[in-house]
Amino acid sequence: MAAPAKRVEQLDRVVIRFAGDSGDGMQLTGDRFTSETAQLGNDISTLPNFPAEIRAPAGTLPGVSSFQVHFADYDILTPGDAPNVLVAMNPAALKANLPELPAGADIIVNTDEFTKRNLAKVGYPVSPLEDGSLAEYAVHPVALTSMTVGALADHGISKKDAERAKNMFALGLLSWMYSRPFASTLRFLERKFAKRPELVEANKAAFRAGWNYGETTEAFAVRYEVKPARMQPGTYRNITGNQALALGLVAATVRSRLPLFLGAYPITPASDILHELSKHKRFGITTMQAEDEIAAVGAALGASYGGALGVTTTSGPGVALKSETISLAIALELPLVIVDVQRAGPSTGMPTKTEQADLNMALYGRHGEAPLAVIAPKSPSDCFHAALEAARIALTYRTPVILLSDNYVANGSEPWLLPAVDELPDLSVEFATVPNAEDGKFLPYLRDPETLARPWAIPGTPGLEHRIGGLEKADRTGDISYDPANHEFMVRTRAARIEAIRVPDVEIEDPDEDARVLVLGWGSTYGPIGAACRALRQRGLTIAQAHLRHLAPLPANLGEVLKSYDRVVVPEMNLGQLAHVIRARYLVDVVPFNQVSGLPFTAATLENMLEDVVKNG
């Protein structure tokens, strides 16, 4: 007799968190579930969270790795404040994530790992599955490990390899619960284990066993569906911030018709950009893994001197090491893109956690008066457009540009609408090819009157020989100069060149057009701020939002915008760095709201804070 069909419920949104040891494959599991969800057409946002150690101690709280995915049938802005569903592969995963679970949340626990030894590692005197402490949650005990081993008994693999496939069992179960397609996951397993066919079949079998368990067990009486979101027509792909940034650089080399050179030293969380760009050599891209951060930026600057688009990628500690060469690029007035994927500091800090604390270093972290352009993407997919914009500014204005991404944006993912290449901005560059002075000489610092950029002359061009180096140069001729008046002129001109950069006006989101409180953000705070403002408006409160991509120079209309509101609130994942800049530049007494926990803001945290400002001023 066939099992009765299970009831299907429609949901508008779900937040799922997969959690386990860093060796349990939670990042892979979450990534595959996300890919399946993207294919179904839901809007998605993800938050990977993992320890810095390559293999943290098994079964301990510091070793817990998690992956959270938020998917919905409407436009969403964040990975969700708290999960509706927690998949806990061991006691440590349960204990580490339990404080964030709302009452009524579903908890799927791997009961095989709730041994006395594992419970003792995290301070459980008795199993929380037996003492009634989880009464406010919907707990689903599942023997994930033993059922996986049992399902693979005839596949001719070791018990250890069979146990490792338990994440595929969990993925199969969750894919069944939320009606996800899975053909792409099976193809992924074929590629991943192509050299070991027995593991291909074993992992496929584990996935199907999880799916079938959901279909047949009485422990799960309901399946759920989340309909596709209404999105702008076009072709989409799921993309992380680092992938989008790398593809933005690929687009920049195509649209500028220049070769691109990436000089990079591996550092968390920026290394994936190097990995991705190394796949695209056919577009004229050269990647070099240097022996250190200084060599990486030096090679990138040398490539720019030779007529390429020079790029270097790093995180905060690397920017500190690169600062002298960045200063040299400012003196040489050559294009250079520096990507800083920020992480929690100072020093080594927390390499896999997020922060926005490199803004001051980006703006001021060089000796002398050494201004440059600074921009920041607001979301994973926006990294593509931010990379193009960084290249545009660097090439047009002959200046280094620091692109401030962060761990949250870099490793998070969302749907990305593929753009039409011919609609992307034209970044083509005209090199100097002939002398530019009336007497037939070449003046390397004879500037464009609109951009104040100097000519870009490729070494070896006949008649365009000129001095290069960090010593101060004379205006127009580029000769070495120690003249006080010339130095002051050159310092002020370099600053004026940055201020001359054309950037769009800041846009205001104020649907009611009568808000008295403005929330001003930058970078990855866009999603949590936007979600908080949406929630307040749904409750009848008026609030305006503005978000900065360009941090140097700031938009021309920003001062006017700020002074048109009674209160300006600036949430940042630092101790108030943008707030200090706004106060100093515009004499506006902004309200800073700061967090440096290594985690992004939750929408609820910002909603509560902003409600107090709106109601009480």
C-alpha positions in Angstrom: 0.0 0.0 0.0 1.5 3.4 -1.0 2.2 5.9 1.7 -0.4 8.8 1.7 0.7 12.0 0.1 2.0 14.5 2.5 0.4 17.9 3.1 2.1 20.8 1.3 2.1 24.3 2.9 3.0 27.5 1.1 5.5 29.9 2.8 6.6 33.3 1.7 10.1 33.1 3.2 12.3 30.7 5.1 15.7 31.1 6.9 17.7 27.8 7.3 21.0 27.4 9.1 23.2 24.4 8.6 25.7 24.0 11.5 28.3 21.4 12.5 32.0 20.9 12.8 34.2 22.7 10.3 34.9 19.2 8.8 31.2 18.3 8.4 30.8 20.0 5.0 28.3 22.7 6.2 29.6 25.3 3.7 29.3 22.9 0.8 25.8 21.8 2.0 24.7 25.4 2.3 26.2 26.3 -1.0 24.4 23.4 -2.8 21.0 24.2 -1.1 21.5 27.9 -2.2 22.2 26.8 -5.8 19.1 24.7 -5.9 17.1 27.6 -4.5 18.5 30.0 -7.0 17.4 27.7 -9.9 13.9 27.7 -8.5 13.8 31.5 -8.9 13.6 32.5 -5.2 15.3 35.6 -4.1 18.2 34.6 -1.8 20.8 36.0 0.6 23.4 33.9 2.4 25.7 34.2 5.4 28.6 31.7 5.7 30.2 31.8 9.2 33.2 29.6 9.9 36.3 29.5 12.1 39.7 30.8 10.9 41.5 27.5 11.7 41.8 25.1 8.8 40.5 22.3 11.0 39.3 23.6 14.4 38.9 21.1 17.3 36.1 18.7 16.5 33.0 18.9 18.7 33.9 22.2 20.3 32.2 25.5 20.3 35.1 27.3 18.6 35.0 24.7 15.8 31.4 25.3 14.8 30.9 26.2 11.1 27.5 27.4 9.9 25.9 28.5 6.7 22.6 30.5 6.7 20.4 30.9 3.7 17.3 33.1 3.5 15.0 32.6 0.5 11.7 34.1 -0.3 9.0 34.8 -2.9 9.8 38.6 -2.8 12.8 40.9 -2.7 14.9 40.4 0.4 17.9 42.4 1.6 19.6 40.2 4.3 20.4 36.6 5.2 17.8 36.9 8.0 18.2 37.8 11.6 17.4 34.3 13.0 16.8 30.9 11.4 13.4 29.3 11.2 15.2 25.9 10.8 18.5 24.8 12.4 20.2 21.7 11.2 22.6 20.8 14.1 25.1 18.0 13.3 26.4 17.8 16.9 25.9 19.2 20.5 28.3 22.0 19.8 26.4 23.2 16.8 23.2 23.1 18.8 24.6 25.0 21.8 26.4 27.6 19.7 23.2 28.5 17.7 20.4 27.9 20.2 20.5 31.5 21.7 19.5 32.9 18.3 16.6 30.6 17.6 13.1 32.0 18.0 10.4 30.0 19.9 8.8 27.5 17.6 11.8 27.1 15.3 12.4 23.7 13.8 15.6 21.9 15.0 16.8 18.9 13.1 19.5 17.2 15.2 21.9 14.4 14.4 21.3 12.1 17.4 24.3 9.9 16.6 26.6 12.7 17.8 24.9 13.3 21.1 27.3 11.0 23.0 28.4 11.6 26.6 31.9 12.6 25.3 30.5 15.2 22.8 28.0 16.5 25.4 30.8 17.0 27.9 32.9 18.9 25.4 30.4 21.7 25.4 29.3 21.6 29.0 26.0 19.6 28.7 25.7 17.5 31.9 22.7 15.7 30.3 21.4 15.7 26.7 19.2 18.6 25.9 17.2 16.2 23.8 16.1 14.5 27.0 15.9 17.1 29.7 13.0 19.2 28.4 15.1 22.3 27.7 14.1 22.3 24.1 10.3 22.2 24.8 9.7 25.6 23.0 11.1 24.3 19.7 9.9 21.7 17.2 12.7 19.1 17.6 13.2 16.4 14.9 15.7 13.8 16.1 17.3 12.1 13.1 20.1 9.5 13.2 21.9 11.1 10.3 25.2 9.4 10.6 24.0 5.8 11.2 21.3 6.1 8.5 23.9 7.3 6.0 26.2 4.5 6.9 23.4 2.0 6.6 22.3 3.4 3.2 25.9 3.1 1.9 26.6 -0.4 3.3 26.7 -2.0 -0.2 28.7 0.8 -1.9 32.2 -0.6 -1.1 33.5 2.4 0.7 35.1 2.8 4.1 33.0 3.6 7.2 34.9 6.9 7.4 33.9 7.9 3.9 30.4 6.8 4.5 30.1 8.9 7.6 31.4 11.9 5.7 28.4 11.7 3.4 26.0 12.5 6.2 25.9 16.1 5.0 24.4 14.8 1.7 21.8 12.9 3.6 20.9 16.2 5.4 20.9 18.1 2.1 18.5 15.5 0.6 16.2 15.7 3.6 16.1 19.5 3.5 15.7 19.5 -0.3 12.7 17.3 0.1 11.2 19.4 2.9 11.4 22.6 0.9 10.7 21.1 -2.6 14.0 22.0 -4.0 15.2 20.7 -7.4 18.3 18.6 -7.1 19.6 17.6 -10.6 22.4 20.2 -10.4 23.5 18.8 -7.1 23.9 15.3 -8.6 25.9 16.8 -11.5 28.0 18.7 -9.0 28.9 15.5 -7.2 29.9 13.9 -10.5 32.3 16.7 -11.1 33.6 17.0 -7.5 34.4 13.3 -7.2 35.2 12.6 -10.8 38.4 10.8 -9.9 36.7 8.5 -7.5 33.5 7.1 -9.1 32.7 5.1 -5.9 32.3 8.4 -4.0 30.1 9.8 -6.7 27.7 7.0 -6.3 27.9 7.0 -2.5 27.2 10.6 -2.2 24.3 10.4 -4.7 22.9 7.5 -2.7 23.2 9.4 0.6 21.4 12.4 -0.9 18.6 10.1 -2.2 18.4 8.4 1.1 17.8 11.7 2.9 15.1 12.6 0.3 13.4 9.2 0.7 13.5 9.5 4.4 11.6 12.7 4.3 9.1 11.2 1.9 8.4 8.1 4.0 8.9 8.9 7.7 6.1 10.0 9.9 8.5 12.4 11.7 8.0 15.0 8.9 4.3 15.3 8.0 4.5 18.5 6.0 6.4 19.7 2.9 6.8 23.3 2.2 6.9 25.4 -1.0 8.2 28.9 -1.6 7.1 30.3 -4.9 9.6 32.1 -7.2 10.1 35.8 -6.6 8.9 38.4 -9.0 12.2 39.7 -10.5 13.3 41.8 -13.4 13.3 39.7 -16.5 16.6 38.4 -17.6 19.2 35.8 -17.0 20.4 35.3 -13.4 23.0 33.4 -11.6 23.8 33.0 -8.0 27.0 34.8 -7.2 29.2 35.7 -4.2 30.8 39.1 -3.7 34.3 37.9 -4.5 33.1 36.2 -7.7 31.2 39.3 -8.7 34.2 41.5 -8.0 36.5 39.3 -10.1 34.0 39.3 -13.0 33.7 43.1 -12.7 37.5 43.3 -13.2 37.1 41.0 -16.2 34.5 43.3 -17.6 36.8 46.3 -17.0 39.6 44.8 -19.0 37.2 44.0 -21.9 35.6 47.5 -21.8 39.0 49.3 -21.5 40.7 47.1 -24.1 43.7 46.9 -21.8 45.4 43.9 -20.3 44.8 43.4 -16.6 47.5 42.4 -14.2 46.6 41.1 -10.7 49.4 41.0 -8.1 48.2 39.3 -5.0 49.4 37.5 -1.9 46.9 34.9 -0.5 45.0 36.4 2.5 41.6 35.7 4.0 39.0 36.7 2.9 40.3 38.1 -0.5 42.0 35.0 -1.9 39.0 33.8 -3.9 39.4 36.9 -6.2 42.8 35.6 -7.2 41.4 32.1 -7.7 38.5 33.4 -9.9 40.6 35.7 -12.0 43.2 33.0 -12.7 40.4 31.2 -14.7 40.0 34.0 -17.2 43.4 34.4 -18.9 41.7 34.3 -22.3 40.5 37.9 -21.6 44.1 39.2 -21.4 44.3 38.7 -17.7 47.6 37.9 -15.9 47.6 36.8 -12.3 50.7 36.5 -10.1 50.8 35.0 -6.6 53.6 37.1 -5.1 55.9 36.2 -2.2 54.5 38.9 -0.1 52.1 41.9 0.0 54.7 44.5 -1.0 55.8 42.5 -4.0 52.2 42.1 -5.1 51.4 45.8 -5.1 54.8 46.7 -6.6 54.2 44.3 -9.5 50.7 45.7 -10.0 52.0 49.3 -10.1 54.7 48.3 -12.5 52.1 46.8 -14.8 50.2 50.1 -14.7 53.4 51.9 -15.6 53.7 49.5 -18.6 50.2 50.3 -19.9 48.0 47.6 -18.1 45.3 48.0 -15.6 47.1 47.1 -12.4 45.1 45.5 -9.6 46.1 44.2 -6.2 43.8 42.4 -3.7 44.2 42.0 0.0 42.7 42.6 3.4 43.4 45.1 6.1 46.9 43.8 7.2 47.9 43.8 3.6 46.8 47.3 3.0 49.1 48.4 5.9 52.1 46.7 4.2 51.2 48.2 0.7 50.8 51.8 1.9 54.2 53.0 0.8 53.7 51.7 -2.7 50.2 53.2 -2.8 51.9 56.5 -1.9 54.3 56.0 -4.8 51.3 55.4 -7.2 49.8 58.7 -6.0 53.1 60.5 -6.7 53.4 58.8 -10.1 49.8 59.5 -10.9 49.1 56.2 -12.4 45.9 54.0 -12.3 45.9 51.3 -9.7 43.0 49.4 -8.1 43.5 48.2 -4.5 40.8 45.8 -3.3 40.5 45.6 0.5 38.2 42.8 1.6 37.9 44.0 5.2 38.0 41.6 8.2 37.9 42.1 11.9 41.1 43.5 13.3 43.5 44.9 14.4 46.5 42.7 13.5 45.5 39.2 12.6 42.2 39.8 14.5 39.4 37.5 13.4 40.2 36.6 9.8 36.9 35.0 8.9 34.7 37.6 10.6 33.5 40.9 9.1 34.1 44.6 10.0 34.1 48.0 8.3 37.1 49.3 10.3 39.5 50.1 7.4 37.8 53.3 6.3 40.1 55.6 8.1 43.1 53.7 6.7 41.7 53.9 3.2 41.1 57.6 3.5 44.2 58.7 5.4 46.6 55.7 5.9 49.6 57.1 4.0 52.4 59.5 4.8 52.1 63.0 3.5 49.1 64.5 1.7 48.2 61.5 -0.3 44.6 61.5 -1.4 43.0 58.8 -3.5 39.5 57.6 -4.4 37.6 55.2 -2.2 34.4 53.3 -3.1 32.4 50.5 -1.4 29.9 47.9 -2.8 26.7 47.5 -0.9 25.9 43.8 -1.7 27.5 40.7 -3.3 26.1 41.4 -6.8 27.0 45.1 -6.5 30.7 44.1 -6.3 30.6 43.7 -10.1 29.5 47.3 -10.7 31.8 48.6 -7.9 34.8 47.0 -9.6 33.9 48.6 -12.9 33.5 52.0 -11.2 36.9 51.6 -9.5 38.5 50.9 -12.9 36.7 53.8 -14.5 38.0 56.2 -11.9 41.5 54.8 -11.9 41.8 55.0 -15.7 40.1 58.3 -16.2 41.8 60.2 -13.4 45.2 58.4 -13.2 44.8 57.6 -9.6 44.9 54.7 -7.2 41.4 53.6 -6.0 40.7 51.6 -2.9 37.6 49.4 -3.2 36.4 48.5 0.3 34.5 45.2 0.3 34.2 43.2 3.5 33.8 39.6 4.6 30.0 39.7 4.8 29.7 40.9 1.2 32.6 38.9 -0.2 31.4 35.5 1.0 27.6 36.1 0.9 25.7 35.4 -2.2 22.5 36.5 -4.0 21.0 36.4 -7.5 22.8 38.5 -10.1 21.2 39.8 -13.2 23.7 39.3 -16.0 24.2 42.6 -17.8 24.5 43.2 -21.5 28.2 43.7 -22.1 27.7 46.4 -24.8 25.7 48.4 -22.2 28.5 48.5 -19.8 30.5 51.8 -19.6 33.2 52.4 -22.2 36.5 52.5 -20.3 38.8 53.0 -23.3 42.0 55.0 -22.7 44.0 57.1 -25.1 47.8 56.7 -24.4 50.1 59.6 -25.2 51.8 58.8 -28.5 53.4 62.1 -29.6 55.1 65.0 -27.7 52.5 67.5 -26.3 54.5 70.7 -26.0 54.8 73.4 -28.7 58.6 73.0 -28.8 58.3 69.3 -29.6 59.0 68.1 -26.1 57.0 65.8 -23.9 55.6 67.3 -20.7 54.5 64.3 -18.5 52.6 66.6 -16.1 50.7 68.7 -18.6 47.3 68.0 -17.4 43.9 67.4 -18.9 42.0 70.6 -18.0 38.8 68.7 -17.0 40.1 65.7 -15.1 43.5 67.1 -14.1 45.0 63.7 -15.2 48.4 63.6 -16.6 49.3 61.8 -19.9 49.8 58.1 -19.7 52.9 57.3 -21.8 53.9 53.6 -22.3 57.6 53.1 -21.7 59.5 52.9 -25.0 57.3 55.2 -26.9 59.7 57.3 -29.1 60.1 60.9 -27.9 58.1 60.4 -24.7 61.0 59.6 -22.4 60.4 61.0 -18.9 61.5 60.7 -15.3 59.7 58.3 -12.9 60.0 57.8 -9.2 58.8 59.1 -5.8 60.7 62.3 -5.6 58.6 65.4 -6.1 58.2 66.4 -9.7 58.0 69.9 -11.3 54.7 70.9 -12.8 54.5 70.2 -16.5 58.1 69.0 -17.0 58.2 66.2 -14.4 61.8 67.2 -13.5 62.8 66.5 -9.9 62.0 69.6 -7.9 62.6 70.8 -4.3 61.0 74.2 -4.9 58.6 75.1 -2.1 56.0 76.8 -4.3 56.0 73.9 -6.8 55.5 71.4 -4.0 52.6 73.3 -2.6 51.1 73.5 -6.1 51.5 69.8 -6.8 50.1 68.8 -3.4 47.0 70.9 -4.0 46.7 69.8 -7.6 46.7 66.1 -6.6 44.0 66.8 -4.0 42.0 68.8 -6.6 42.2 65.9 -9.0 40.4 63.6 -6.5 37.8 66.3 -5.8 37.3 66.7 -9.5 36.2 63.0 -9.9 32.6 63.0 -11.2 30.4 60.7 -9.0 26.6 60.5 -9.0 24.6 62.4 -6.4 23.5 60.4 -3.4 19.9 59.2 -3.8 17.3 59.3 -1.1 14.7 56.6 -0.4 11.9 58.5 1.3 8.6 57.1 0.0 6.5 59.4 2.2 8.6 62.4 1.4 8.1 63.8 4.9 10.7 61.9 7.0 12.6 63.8 9.6 15.2 61.1 10.3 17.7 60.0 7.7 19.8 56.8 8.0 23.1 57.1 6.2 25.1 54.0 5.5 28.0 52.7 3.4 29.1 49.3 2.2 27.5 46.1 3.4 25.2 47.9 5.9 22.8 48.5 3.0 20.8 45.3 3.5 20.2 45.5 7.3 19.4 49.2 7.1 17.0 48.7 4.2 15.2 45.9 5.9 14.9 47.9 9.1 13.5 50.9 7.3 11.0 48.7 5.4 9.8 47.2 8.8 9.3 50.7 10.3 7.4 52.0 7.3 5.1 48.9 7.4 4.3 50.0 11.0 3.4 53.5 9.9 6.7 55.3 10.8 8.4 57.6 8.3 12.1 57.3 7.8 14.5 58.0 4.9 17.5 56.0 3.8 20.6 57.1 1.8 23.6 54.9 1.0 27.1 55.9 0.0 29.1 54.1 -2.6 31.7 56.9 -3.1 33.5 57.7 0.1 36.2 59.8 -1.5 35.2 62.1 -3.1 31.8 62.3 -1.4 28.8 63.1 -3.6 28.4 66.8 -4.3 24.9 67.0 -3.0 25.6 65.2 0.3 25.9 68.3 2.5 22.6 69.7 1.3 20.9 66.3 1.8 22.2 65.9 5.4 21.0 69.4 6.4 17.5 68.8 5.2 16.8 66.3 8.0 16.4 66.8 11.7 18.5 63.7 12.7 21.0 61.7 10.7 21.9 58.2 12.0 25.0 56.5 10.8 25.2 52.7 11.5 28.7 51.2 11.0 30.6 48.1 11.8 33.3 50.2 13.4 33.5 52.8 16.2 32.2 55.7 14.1 34.7 56.3 11.3 32.2 57.7 8.7 30.4 59.6 11.4 33.6 61.4 12.2 34.1 62.3 8.6 30.6 63.6 8.2 30.8 65.7 11.4 34.2 67.2 10.3 33.2 67.8 6.7 29.6 69.0 7.1 29.3 70.1 10.8 26.3 67.9 11.1 25.8 66.3 14.6 25.2 62.8 13.3 24.0 59.9 15.6 26.5 57.1 15.4 25.4 53.5 16.0 28.3 51.1 16.1 29.0 47.4 16.3 32.3 45.5 16.2 31.2 42.0 17.0 32.6 40.4 13.8 29.0 39.8 12.7 26.7 42.0 10.5 23.9 44.1 11.9 20.6 42.3 12.3 17.6 44.2 10.9 15.8 43.9 14.2 18.7 45.6 16.1 18.6 48.5 13.7 14.8 48.6 13.7 14.7 49.0 17.5 17.3 51.6 17.5 15.8 53.6 14.7 12.3 53.4 16.2 13.7 55.1 19.3 15.3 57.9 17.2 12.1 58.5 15.2 9.9 58.6 18.2 12.1 60.4 20.7 14.5 62.4 18.5 
